[in-house]
Amino acid sequence: MADDKSQRGGADRRTVAGGEAYEVDYFAEKHGLTRDQAQALIGRVGNDREKLDAEAEKITTK
């Protein structure tokens, strides 16, 4: 079945796709984390970008 062309729009920027290496790498670099730290954080907190940013700030300001 072909893609539904009526379902167009931008990517969901409110989440971090934990299964996509480039998303995890970007998030890790943005916050000065290793890829493993970022992956663990996504696993623990979920993929909501605001929550992840807040938790990453707690880690990097220690």
CHARMM internal coordinates of N, CA and C (Angstrom, degrees):
IC EDIT
DIST 1 N 1 CA 1.4449
DIST 1 CA 1 C 1.5356
ANGL 1 N 1 CA 1 C 108.54
DIST 1 C 2 N 1.2967
ANGL 1 CA 1 C 2 N 115.55
DIHE 1 N 1 CA 1 C 2 N 138.65
DIST 2 N 2 CA 1.4609
ANGL 1 C 2 N 2 CA 120.91
DIHE 1 CA 1 C 2 N 2 CA -178.61
DIST 2 CA 2 C 1.5192
ANGL 2 N 2 CA 2 C 110.65
DIHE 1 C 2 N 2 CA 2 C -75.35
DIST 2 C 3 N 1.3221
ANGL 2 CA 2 C 3 N 115.50
DIHE 2 N 2 CA 2 C 3 N 160.28
DIST 3 N 3 CA 1.4623
ANGL 2 C 3 N 3 CA 120.74
DIHE 2 CA 2 C 3 N 3 CA 176.55
DIST 3 CA 3 C 1.5206
ANGL 3 N 3 CA 3 C 110.00
DIHE 2 C 3 N 3 CA 3 C -61.81
DIST 3 C 4 N 1.3136
ANGL 3 CA 3 C 4 N 116.25
DIHE 3 N 3 CA 3 C 4 N 145.79
DIST 4 N 4 CA 1.4626
ANGL 3 C 4 N 4 CA 121.91
DIHE 3 CA 3 C 4 N 4 CA 176.70
DIST 4 CA 4 C 1.5244
ANGL 4 N 4 CA 4 C 108.18
DIHE 3 C 4 N 4 CA 4 C -79.16
DIST 4 C 5 N 1.3150
ANGL 4 CA 4 C 5 N 117.86
DIHE 4 N 4 CA 4 C 5 N 105.82
DIST 5 N 5 CA 1.4554
ANGL 4 C 5 N 5 CA 123.24
DIHE 4 CA 4 C 5 N 5 CA -175.34
DIST 5 CA 5 C 1.5245
ANGL 5 N 5 CA 5 C 112.54
DIHE 4 C 5 N 5 CA 5 C -68.78
DIST 5 C 6 N 1.3328
ANGL 5 CA 5 C 6 N 117.94
DIHE 5 N 5 CA 5 C 6 N -14.01
DIST 6 N 6 CA 1.4689
ANGL 5 C 6 N 6 CA 119.44
DIHE 5 CA 5 C 6 N 6 CA 177.66
DIST 6 CA 6 C 1.5211
ANGL 6 N 6 CA 6 C 111.53
DIHE 5 C 6 N 6 CA 6 C -80.34
DIST 6 C 7 N 1.3121
ANGL 6 CA 6 C 7 N 117.26
DIHE 6 N 6 CA 6 C 7 N -12.60
DIST 7 N 7 CA 1.4614
ANGL 6 C 7 N 7 CA 122.29
DIHE 6 CA 6 C 7 N 7 CA -179.38
DIST 7 CA 7 C 1.5232
ANGL 7 N 7 CA 7 C 109.85
DIHE 6 C 7 N 7 CA 7 C -96.88
DIST 7 C 8 N 1.3013
ANGL 7 CA 7 C 8 N 116.24
DIHE 7 N 7 CA 7 C 8 N 63.24
DIST 8 N 8 CA 1.4615
ANGL 7 C 8 N 8 CA 120.51
DIHE 7 CA 7 C 8 N 8 CA -179.14
DIST 8 CA 8 C 1.5168
ANGL 8 N 8 CA 8 C 110.64
DIHE 7 C 8 N 8 CA 8 C -105.35
DIST 8 C 9 N 1.2855
ANGL 8 CA 8 C 9 N 116.24
DIHE 8 N 8 CA 8 C 9 N 155.31
DIST 9 N 9 CA 1.4579
ANGL 8 C 9 N 9 CA 121.40
DIHE 8 CA 8 C 9 N 9 CA 177.05
DIST 9 CA 9 C 1.5083
ANGL 9 N 9 CA 9 C 110.14
DIHE 8 C 9 N 9 CA 9 C 159.80
DIST 9 C 10 N 1.3102
ANGL 9 CA 9 C 10 N 115.56
DIHE 9 N 9 CA 9 C 10 N 176.05
DIST 10 N 10 CA 1.4500
ANGL 9 C 10 N 10 CA 120.94
DIHE 9 CA 9 C 10 N 10 CA -179.69
DIST 10 CA 10 C 1.5173
ANGL 10 N 10 CA 10 C 111.83
DIHE 9 C 10 N 10 CA 10 C -73.66
DIST 10 C 11 N 1.2973
ANGL 10 CA 10 C 11 N 114.49
DIHE 10 N 10 CA 10 C 11 N 165.69
DIST 11 N 11 CA 1.4600
ANGL 10 C 11 N 11 CA 119.91
DIHE 10 CA 10 C 11 N 11 CA 176.78
DIST 11 CA 11 C 1.5236
ANGL 11 N 11 CA 11 C 109.48
DIHE 10 C 11 N 11 CA 11 C -67.15
DIST 11 C 12 N 1.2898
ANGL 11 CA 11 C 12 N 116.75
DIHE 11 N 11 CA 11 C 12 N 154.39
DIST 12 N 12 CA 1.4569
ANGL 11 C 12 N 12 CA 121.26
DIHE 11 CA 11 C 12 N 12 CA -179.79
DIST 12 CA 12 C 1.5243
ANGL 12 N 12 CA 12 C 109.14
DIHE 11 C 12 N 12 CA 12 C -76.48
DIST 12 C 13 N 1.3035
ANGL 12 CA 12 C 13 N 117.73
DIHE 12 N 12 CA 12 C 13 N 105.55
DIST 13 N 13 CA 1.4628
ANGL 12 C 13 N 13 CA 122.94
DIHE 12 CA 12 C 13 N 13 CA -176.38
DIST 13 CA 13 C 1.5251
ANGL 13 N 13 CA 13 C 112.48
DIHE 12 C 13 N 13 CA 13 C -84.48
DIST 13 C 14 N 1.3019
ANGL 13 CA 13 C 14 N 117.21
DIHE 13 N 13 CA 13 C 14 N -2.62
DIST 14 N 14 CA 1.4725
ANGL 13 C 14 N 14 CA 120.08
DIHE 13 CA 13 C 14 N 14 CA -179.70
DIST 14 CA 14 C 1.5221
ANGL 14 N 14 CA 14 C 112.78
DIHE 13 C 14 N 14 CA 14 C -82.51
DIST 14 C 15 N 1.3267
ANGL 14 CA 14 C 15 N 116.64
DIHE 14 N 14 CA 14 C 15 N -8.08
DIST 15 N 15 CA 1.4550
ANGL 14 C 15 N 15 CA 119.67
DIHE 14 CA 14 C 15 N 15 CA -177.22
DIST 15 CA 15 C 1.5254
ANGL 15 N 15 CA 15 C 110.81
DIHE 14 C 15 N 15 CA 15 C -127.38
DIST 15 C 16 N 1.3263
ANGL 15 CA 15 C 16 N 114.42
DIHE 15 N 15 CA 15 C 16 N 159.91
DIST 16 N 16 CA 1.4613
ANGL 15 C 16 N 16 CA 122.19
DIHE 15 CA 15 C 16 N 16 CA 173.57
DIST 16 CA 16 C 1.5230
ANGL 16 N 16 CA 16 C 106.10
DIHE 15 C 16 N 16 CA 16 C -110.02
DIST 16 C 17 N 1.3045
ANGL 16 CA 16 C 17 N 117.41
DIHE 16 N 16 CA 16 C 17 N 122.05
DIST 17 N 17 CA 1.4615
ANGL 16 C 17 N 17 CA 122.01
DIHE 16 CA 16 C 17 N 17 CA -179.77
DIST 17 CA 17 C 1.5266
ANGL 17 N 17 CA 17 C 108.34
DIHE 16 C 17 N 17 CA 17 C -77.92
DIST 17 C 18 N 1.3104
ANGL 17 CA 17 C 18 N 116.30
DIHE 17 N 17 CA 17 C 18 N 97.64
DIST 18 N 18 CA 1.4594
ANGL 17 C 18 N 18 CA 121.27
DIHE 17 CA 17 C 18 N 18 CA -176.72
DIST 18 CA 18 C 1.5134
ANGL 18 N 18 CA 18 C 113.98
DIHE 17 C 18 N 18 CA 18 C -63.39
DIST 18 C 19 N 1.3272
ANGL 18 CA 18 C 19 N 117.26
DIHE 18 N 18 CA 18 C 19 N -20.86
DIST 19 N 19 CA 1.4540
ANGL 18 C 19 N 19 CA 121.23
DIHE 18 CA 18 C 19 N 19 CA 179.24
DIST 19 CA 19 C 1.5139
ANGL 19 N 19 CA 19 C 113.69
DIHE 18 C 19 N 19 CA 19 C -85.87
DIST 19 C 20 N 1.3173
ANGL 19 CA 19 C 20 N 117.14
DIHE 19 N 19 CA 19 C 20 N -5.86
DIST 20 N 20 CA 1.4634
ANGL 19 C 20 N 20 CA 121.85
DIHE 19 CA 19 C 20 N 20 CA 179.90
DIST 20 CA 20 C 1.5308
ANGL 20 N 20 CA 20 C 109.29
DIHE 19 C 20 N 20 CA 20 C -103.61
DIST 20 C 21 N 1.3173
ANGL 20 CA 20 C 21 N 116.01
DIHE 20 N 20 CA 20 C 21 N 116.10
DIST 21 N 21 CA 1.4697
ANGL 20 C 21 N 21 CA 121.41
DIHE 20 CA 20 C 21 N 21 CA -175.64
DIST 21 CA 21 C 1.5227
ANGL 21 N 21 CA 21 C 111.94
DIHE 20 C 21 N 21 CA 21 C -56.74
DIST 21 C 22 N 1.3419
ANGL 21 CA 21 C 22 N 117.28
DIHE 21 N 21 CA 21 C 22 N -40.99
DIST 22 N 22 CA 1.4691
ANGL 21 C 22 N 22 CA 119.01
DIHE 21 CA 21 C 22 N 22 CA -177.26
DIST 22 CA 22 C 1.5231
ANGL 22 N 22 CA 22 C 111.69
DIHE 21 C 22 N 22 CA 22 C -66.56
DIST 22 C 23 N 1.3325
ANGL 22 CA 22 C 23 N 117.89
DIHE 22 N 22 CA 22 C 23 N -31.24
DIST 23 N 23 CA 1.4720
ANGL 22 C 23 N 23 CA 120.85
DIHE 22 CA 22 C 23 N 23 CA 177.47
DIST 23 CA 23 C 1.5254
ANGL 23 N 23 CA 23 C 110.25
DIHE 22 C 23 N 23 CA 23 C -70.37
DIST 23 C 24 N 1.3215
ANGL 23 CA 23 C 24 N 116.09
DIHE 23 N 23 CA 23 C 24 N -43.60
DIST 24 N 24 CA 1.4653
ANGL 23 C 24 N 24 CA 120.89
DIHE 23 CA 23 C 24 N 24 CA 179.17
DIST 24 CA 24 C 1.5238
ANGL 24 N 24 CA 24 C 110.01
DIHE 23 C 24 N 24 CA 24 C -65.14
DIST 24 C 25 N 1.3251
ANGL 24 CA 24 C 25 N 116.73
DIHE 24 N 24 CA 24 C 25 N -42.89
DIST 25 N 25 CA 1.4672
ANGL 24 C 25 N 25 CA 120.80
DIHE 24 CA 24 C 25 N 25 CA 178.79
DIST 25 CA 25 C 1.5287
ANGL 25 N 25 CA 25 C 111.32
DIHE 24 C 25 N 25 CA 25 C -61.74
DIST 25 C 26 N 1.3256
ANGL 25 CA 25 C 26 N 116.83
DIHE 25 N 25 CA 25 C 26 N -43.66
DIST 26 N 26 CA 1.4671
ANGL 25 C 26 N 26 CA 120.73
DIHE 25 CA 25 C 26 N 26 CA 179.51
DIST 26 CA 26 C 1.5268
ANGL 26 N 26 CA 26 C 110.09
DIHE 25 C 26 N 26 CA 26 C -62.88
DIST 26 C 27 N 1.3235
ANGL 26 CA 26 C 27 N 116.68
DIHE 26 N 26 CA 26 C 27 N -46.64
DIST 27 N 27 CA 1.4664
ANGL 26 C 27 N 27 CA 120.67
DIHE 26 CA 26 C 27 N 27 CA -179.80
DIST 27 CA 27 C 1.5268
ANGL 27 N 27 CA 27 C 110.43
DIHE 26 C 27 N 27 CA 27 C -61.38
DIST 27 C 28 N 1.3210
ANGL 27 CA 27 C 28 N 116.95
DIHE 27 N 27 CA 27 C 28 N -44.28
DIST 28 N 28 CA 1.4661
ANGL 27 C 28 N 28 CA 121.37
DIHE 27 CA 27 C 28 N 28 CA -179.93
DIST 28 CA 28 C 1.5290
ANGL 28 N 28 CA 28 C 110.81
DIHE 27 C 28 N 28 CA 28 C -62.17
DIST 28 C 29 N 1.3241
ANGL 28 CA 28 C 29 N 116.86
DIHE 28 N 28 CA 28 C 29 N -46.20
DIST 29 N 29 CA 1.4643
ANGL 28 C 29 N 29 CA 120.53
DIHE 28 CA 28 C 29 N 29 CA -178.98
DIST 29 CA 29 C 1.5245
ANGL 29 N 29 CA 29 C 111.09
DIHE 28 C 29 N 29 CA 29 C -65.38
DIST 29 C 30 N 1.3163
ANGL 29 CA 29 C 30 N 116.55
DIHE 29 N 29 CA 29 C 30 N -40.28
DIST 30 N 30 CA 1.4645
ANGL 29 C 30 N 30 CA 121.62
DIHE 29 CA 29 C 30 N 30 CA -179.36
DIST 30 CA 30 C 1.5276
ANGL 30 N 30 CA 30 C 111.56
DIHE 29 C 30 N 30 CA 30 C -58.31
DIST 30 C 31 N 1.3344
ANGL 30 CA 30 C 31 N 116.48
DIHE 30 N 30 CA 30 C 31 N -35.98
DIST 31 N 31 CA 1.4586
ANGL 30 C 31 N 31 CA 120.92
DIHE 30 CA 30 C 31 N 31 CA -175.25
DIST 31 CA 31 C 1.5259
ANGL 31 N 31 CA 31 C 113.62
DIHE 30 C 31 N 31 CA 31 C -107.12
DIST 31 C 32 N 1.3197
ANGL 31 CA 31 C 32 N 117.96
DIHE 31 N 31 CA 31 C 32 N 4.58
DIST 32 N 32 CA 1.4577
ANGL 31 C 32 N 32 CA 120.77
DIHE 31 CA 31 C 32 N 32 CA 179.07
DIST 32 CA 32 C 1.5151
ANGL 32 N 32 CA 32 C 113.02
DIHE 31 C 32 N 32 CA 32 C 69.85
DIST 32 C 33 N 1.3186
ANGL 32 CA 32 C 33 N 116.52
DIHE 32 N 32 CA 32 C 33 N 34.73
DIST 33 N 33 CA 1.4601
ANGL 32 C 33 N 33 CA 122.26
DIHE 32 CA 32 C 33 N 33 CA 179.72
DIST 33 CA 33 C 1.5177
ANGL 33 N 33 CA 33 C 109.63
DIHE 32 C 33 N 33 CA 33 C -106.77
DIST 33 C 34 N 1.3241
ANGL 33 CA 33 C 34 N 116.03
DIHE 33 N 33 CA 33 C 34 N 162.22
DIST 34 N 34 CA 1.4575
ANGL 33 C 34 N 34 CA 119.32
DIHE 33 CA 33 C 34 N 34 CA 170.32
DIST 34 CA 34 C 1.5231
ANGL 34 N 34 CA 34 C 107.48
DIHE 33 C 34 N 34 CA 34 C -80.69
DIST 34 C 35 N 1.3167
ANGL 34 CA 34 C 35 N 115.83
DIHE 34 N 34 CA 34 C 35 N 164.59
DIST 35 N 35 CA 1.4657
ANGL 34 C 35 N 35 CA 119.81
DIHE 34 CA 34 C 35 N 35 CA 177.59
DIST 35 CA 35 C 1.5314
ANGL 35 N 35 CA 35 C 110.52
DIHE 34 C 35 N 35 CA 35 C -60.38
DIST 35 C 36 N 1.3450
ANGL 35 CA 35 C 36 N 116.92
DIHE 35 N 35 CA 35 C 36 N -40.73
DIST 36 N 36 CA 1.4665
ANGL 35 C 36 N 36 CA 120.69
DIHE 35 CA 35 C 36 N 36 CA 179.44
DIST 36 CA 36 C 1.5299
ANGL 36 N 36 CA 36 C 111.50
DIHE 35 C 36 N 36 CA 36 C -63.31
DIST 36 C 37 N 1.3283
ANGL 36 CA 36 C 37 N 116.46
DIHE 36 N 36 CA 36 C 37 N -41.70
DIST 37 N 37 CA 1.4672
ANGL 36 C 37 N 37 CA 119.60
DIHE 36 CA 36 C 37 N 37 CA 177.76
DIST 37 CA 37 C 1.5289
ANGL 37 N 37 CA 37 C 110.60
DIHE 36 C 37 N 37 CA 37 C -62.87
DIST 37 C 38 N 1.3149
ANGL 37 CA 37 C 38 N 116.92
DIHE 37 N 37 CA 37 C 38 N -43.89
DIST 38 N 38 CA 1.4630
ANGL 37 C 38 N 38 CA 120.79
DIHE 37 CA 37 C 38 N 38 CA -179.93
DIST 38 CA 38 C 1.5178
ANGL 38 N 38 CA 38 C 110.49
DIHE 37 C 38 N 38 CA 38 C -63.59
DIST 38 C 39 N 1.3314
ANGL 38 CA 38 C 39 N 117.02
DIHE 38 N 38 CA 38 C 39 N -43.94
DIST 39 N 39 CA 1.4617
ANGL 38 C 39 N 39 CA 121.70
DIHE 38 CA 38 C 39 N 39 CA 179.79
DIST 39 CA 39 C 1.5291
ANGL 39 N 39 CA 39 C 110.52
DIHE 38 C 39 N 39 CA 39 C -62.35
DIST 39 C 40 N 1.3223
ANGL 39 CA 39 C 40 N 117.40
DIHE 39 N 39 CA 39 C 40 N -42.12
DIST 40 N 40 CA 1.4639
ANGL 39 C 40 N 40 CA 121.37
DIHE 39 CA 39 C 40 N 40 CA 178.56
DIST 40 CA 40 C 1.5208
ANGL 40 N 40 CA 40 C 110.94
DIHE 39 C 40 N 40 CA 40 C -65.02
DIST 40 C 41 N 1.3149
ANGL 40 CA 40 C 41 N 116.52
DIHE 40 N 40 CA 40 C 41 N -39.86
DIST 41 N 41 CA 1.4601
ANGL 40 C 41 N 41 CA 121.08
DIHE 40 CA 40 C 41 N 41 CA 179.19
DIST 41 CA 41 C 1.5262
ANGL 41 N 41 CA 41 C 110.82
DIHE 40 C 41 N 41 CA 41 C -64.34
DIST 41 C 42 N 1.3157
ANGL 41 CA 41 C 42 N 117.18
DIHE 41 N 41 CA 41 C 42 N -43.00
DIST 42 N 42 CA 1.4593
ANGL 41 C 42 N 42 CA 121.30
DIHE 41 CA 41 C 42 N 42 CA 177.73
DIST 42 CA 42 C 1.5251
ANGL 42 N 42 CA 42 C 109.91
DIHE 41 C 42 N 42 CA 42 C -63.07
DIST 42 C 43 N 1.3206
ANGL 42 CA 42 C 43 N 117.17
DIHE 42 N 42 CA 42 C 43 N -40.43
DIST 43 N 43 CA 1.4643
ANGL 42 C 43 N 43 CA 121.05
DIHE 42 CA 42 C 43 N 43 CA 177.67
DIST 43 CA 43 C 1.5152
ANGL 43 N 43 CA 43 C 112.59
DIHE 42 C 43 N 43 CA 43 C -64.42
DIST 43 C 44 N 1.3166
ANGL 43 CA 43 C 44 N 116.74
DIHE 43 N 43 CA 43 C 44 N -35.74
DIST 44 N 44 CA 1.4721
ANGL 43 C 44 N 44 CA 121.05
DIHE 43 CA 43 C 44 N 44 CA -177.02
DIST 44 CA 44 C 1.5258
ANGL 44 N 44 CA 44 C 112.39
DIHE 43 C 44 N 44 CA 44 C -82.63
DIST 44 C 45 N 1.3219
ANGL 44 CA 44 C 45 N 117.64
DIHE 44 N 44 CA 44 C 45 N -42.33
DIST 45 N 45 CA 1.4593
ANGL 44 C 45 N 45 CA 122.21
DIHE 44 CA 44 C 45 N 45 CA -172.35
DIST 45 CA 45 C 1.5240
ANGL 45 N 45 CA 45 C 112.44
DIHE 44 C 45 N 45 CA 45 C -94.16
DIST 45 C 46 N 1.3329
ANGL 45 CA 45 C 46 N 116.30
DIHE 45 N 45 CA 45 C 46 N -31.37
DIST 46 N 46 CA 1.4626
ANGL 45 C 46 N 46 CA 120.72
DIHE 45 CA 45 C 46 N 46 CA -173.80
DIST 46 CA 46 C 1.5141
ANGL 46 N 46 CA 46 C 109.17
DIHE 45 C 46 N 46 CA 46 C 109.23
DIST 46 C 47 N 1.3291
ANGL 46 CA 46 C 47 N 117.29
DIHE 46 N 46 CA 46 C 47 N -168.76
DIST 47 N 47 CA 1.4594
ANGL 46 C 47 N 47 CA 118.63
DIHE 46 CA 46 C 47 N 47 CA -174.78
DIST 47 CA 47 C 1.5219
ANGL 47 N 47 CA 47 C 114.68
DIHE 46 C 47 N 47 CA 47 C -107.94
DIST 47 C 48 N 1.3242
ANGL 47 CA 47 C 48 N 118.07
DIHE 47 N 47 CA 47 C 48 N 12.84
DIST 48 N 48 CA 1.4623
ANGL 47 C 48 N 48 CA 121.61
DIHE 47 CA 47 C 48 N 48 CA 176.88
DIST 48 CA 48 C 1.5277
ANGL 48 N 48 CA 48 C 108.99
DIHE 47 C 48 N 48 CA 48 C -70.89
DIST 48 C 49 N 1.3296
ANGL 48 CA 48 C 49 N 116.49
DIHE 48 N 48 CA 48 C 49 N 119.10
DIST 49 N 49 CA 1.4631
ANGL 48 C 49 N 49 CA 121.51
DIHE 48 CA 48 C 49 N 49 CA -173.16
DIST 49 CA 49 C 1.5259
ANGL 49 N 49 CA 49 C 112.91
DIHE 48 C 49 N 49 CA 49 C -61.29
DIST 49 C 50 N 1.3339
ANGL 49 CA 49 C 50 N 117.93
DIHE 49 N 49 CA 49 C 50 N -41.35
DIST 50 N 50 CA 1.4721
ANGL 49 C 50 N 50 CA 120.43
DIHE 49 CA 49 C 50 N 50 CA -179.34
DIST 50 CA 50 C 1.5262
ANGL 50 N 50 CA 50 C 111.25
DIHE 49 C 50 N 50 CA 50 C -63.33
DIST 50 C 51 N 1.3219
ANGL 50 CA 50 C 51 N 116.89
DIHE 50 N 50 CA 50 C 51 N -43.98
DIST 51 N 51 CA 1.4641
ANGL 50 C 51 N 51 CA 120.74
DIHE 50 CA 50 C 51 N 51 CA 179.35
DIST 51 CA 51 C 1.5238
ANGL 51 N 51 CA 51 C 110.72
DIHE 50 C 51 N 51 CA 51 C -65.94
DIST 51 C 52 N 1.3278
ANGL 51 CA 51 C 52 N 115.98
DIHE 51 N 51 CA 51 C 52 N -41.33
DIST 52 N 52 CA 1.4657
ANGL 51 C 52 N 52 CA 119.92
DIHE 51 CA 51 C 52 N 52 CA 178.78
DIST 52 CA 52 C 1.5221
ANGL 52 N 52 CA 52 C 111.75
DIHE 51 C 52 N 52 CA 52 C -64.18
DIST 52 C 53 N 1.3291
ANGL 52 CA 52 C 53 N 116.45
DIHE 52 N 52 CA 52 C 53 N -43.23
DIST 53 N 53 CA 1.4658
ANGL 52 C 53 N 53 CA 119.83
DIHE 52 CA 52 C 53 N 53 CA 178.06
DIST 53 CA 53 C 1.5272
ANGL 53 N 53 CA 53 C 110.70
DIHE 52 C 53 N 53 CA 53 C -59.94
DIST 53 C 54 N 1.3337
ANGL 53 CA 53 C 54 N 116.82
DIHE 53 N 53 CA 53 C 54 N -43.00
DIST 54 N 54 CA 1.4664
ANGL 53 C 54 N 54 CA 120.94
DIHE 53 CA 53 C 54 N 54 CA -179.49
DIST 54 CA 54 C 1.5299
ANGL 54 N 54 CA 54 C 110.96
DIHE 53 C 54 N 54 CA 54 C -64.12
DIST 54 C 55 N 1.3115
ANGL 54 CA 54 C 55 N 117.17
DIHE 54 N 54 CA 54 C 55 N -43.82
DIST 55 N 55 CA 1.4673
ANGL 54 C 55 N 55 CA 120.60
DIHE 54 CA 54 C 55 N 55 CA 179.90
DIST 55 CA 55 C 1.5258
ANGL 55 N 55 CA 55 C 111.49
DIHE 54 C 55 N 55 CA 55 C -68.61
DIST 55 C 56 N 1.3231
ANGL 55 CA 55 C 56 N 117.34
DIHE 55 N 55 CA 55 C 56 N -37.69
DIST 56 N 56 CA 1.4631
ANGL 55 C 56 N 56 CA 120.50
DIHE 55 CA 55 C 56 N 56 CA 178.69
DIST 56 CA 56 C 1.5192
ANGL 56 N 56 CA 56 C 110.61
DIHE 55 C 56 N 56 CA 56 C -65.33
DIST 56 C 57 N 1.3149
ANGL 56 CA 56 C 57 N 117.21
DIHE 56 N 56 CA 56 C 57 N -37.65
DIST 57 N 57 CA 1.4752
ANGL 56 C 57 N 57 CA 120.61
DIHE 56 CA 56 C 57 N 57 CA 177.09
DIST 57 CA 57 C 1.5129
ANGL 57 N 57 CA 57 C 110.81
DIHE 56 C 57 N 57 CA 57 C -61.84
DIST 57 C 58 N 1.3225
ANGL 57 CA 57 C 58 N 118.17
DIHE 57 N 57 CA 57 C 58 N -38.02
DIST 58 N 58 CA 1.4632
ANGL 57 C 58 N 58 CA 121.65
DIHE 57 CA 57 C 58 N 58 CA 178.17
DIST 58 CA 58 C 1.5376
ANGL 58 N 58 CA 58 C 110.46
DIHE 57 C 58 N 58 CA 58 C -63.10
DIST 58 C 59 N 1.3110
ANGL 58 CA 58 C 59 N 116.28
DIHE 58 N 58 CA 58 C 59 N -39.10
DIST 59 N 59 CA 1.4636
ANGL 58 C 59 N 59 CA 120.95
DIHE 58 CA 58 C 59 N 59 CA -178.60
DIST 59 CA 59 C 1.5209
ANGL 59 N 59 CA 59 C 110.85
DIHE 58 C 59 N 59 CA 59 C -70.55
DIST 59 C 60 N 1.3234
ANGL 59 CA 59 C 60 N 117.19
DIHE 59 N 59 CA 59 C 60 N -43.94
DIST 60 N 60 CA 1.4623
ANGL 59 C 60 N 60 CA 120.26
DIHE 59 CA 59 C 60 N 60 CA -173.36
DIST 60 CA 60 C 1.5131
ANGL 60 N 60 CA 60 C 113.63
DIHE 59 C 60 N 60 CA 60 C -80.83
DIST 60 C 61 N 1.3223
ANGL 60 CA 60 C 61 N 118.09
DIHE 60 N 60 CA 60 C 61 N -14.22
DIST 61 N 61 CA 1.4678
ANGL 60 C 61 N 61 CA 119.97
DIHE 60 CA 60 C 61 N 61 CA 179.53
DIST 61 CA 61 C 1.5158
ANGL 61 N 61 CA 61 C 112.51
DIHE 60 C 61 N 61 CA 61 C -94.56
DIST 61 C 62 N 1.3330
ANGL 61 CA 61 C 62 N 117.07
DIHE 61 N 61 CA 61 C 62 N 2.17
DIST 62 N 62 CA 1.4653
ANGL 61 C 62 N 62 CA 120.09
DIHE 61 CA 61 C 62 N 62 CA 179.73
DIST 62 CA 62 C 1.4968
ANGL 62 N 62 CA 62 C 110.88
DIHE 61 C 62 N 62 CA 62 C -75.11
END
COOR INIT
IC SEED 1 N 1 CA 1 C
IC BUILD
